[in-house]
């Protein structure tokens, strides 16, 4: 991911609290009183995503309670934005100023850090999530970043989970809370590409079925991270590219454990992984004769370059009615991808719907 432009940081901080009026959300100014203290300027490379982690504060006033606590305790931790209570957005500190939310390395790089307050109300969450996604997109645009999530470049939109896995810490937010509402990492990545209506009308939640295991014993998978034992904390992850292989077979599912899949290759134990560690099913079958998929959704579909993954580089957005010639089918990031080759020989992939076994959820015809 590359910067398309750099903001004039001085201008931003002279303005102080910059109102954002994109879409329907409005930013409420609720500034922290720093008493004249200034922590310094960030380098404006990241938008860091958090959630509050407070399951005891889920009422209608959860946003106000969270921000009130943060303002009283800012010397311990604080961020620039907080979202909650039905899609409200509060700004507590200027973007571009160093915030204390994700460790020294990330704090120094973060243009903005965003917290999401919790709720136990479905309709409230839908509005919160929509505002959260759109605010992230707007802030990413301000630093010239793409809308790709946790893409490994160390620039742009990253979660606290990504920071833990790559730099420092033990937090995994916001994925755990989002999963409680049925929002997967793959869904968040897709929604960041397109944005959402602020009324939450296009947010599909499934709170009755969170964290359902995606993979089965006997499936061959490619993983990105793995652990030495089933209960190892996230801080003890091992990057797959440091091992002799990134591919293995699930030989056991350990329900109730942190890392529930036992993965082996050629009879050798590689380690244990969970859904978030597995990149895709691994298939070495020969390509089938080309077929044609016709896009049927009005917003079009984002195609990916080189790999069937929502974190792969964007190839382009094809509109409704476009036809895609495909010769392979892959499952990755919770979606079904069709693979094909363009006129230059580049392998490209199109997600055609969630991997839920329901053909009615396919985003077109021909598959």
Helices and strands as residue ranges (DSSP letters): H 9-15, E 27-29, E 46-49, H 62-72, E 81-84, E 88-91, H 104-109, E 110-116, H 122-142, E 156-159, H 160-166, H 175-180, H 185-194, G 207-209, E 220-223, E 225-226, G 234-236, E 238-239, G 240-242, E 247-253, E 261-265, E 268-273, G 275-277, E 278-281, E 291-295, E 301-305, E 314-318, E 323-326, E 328-332, E 335-341, E 347-354, G 359-361, E 364-365
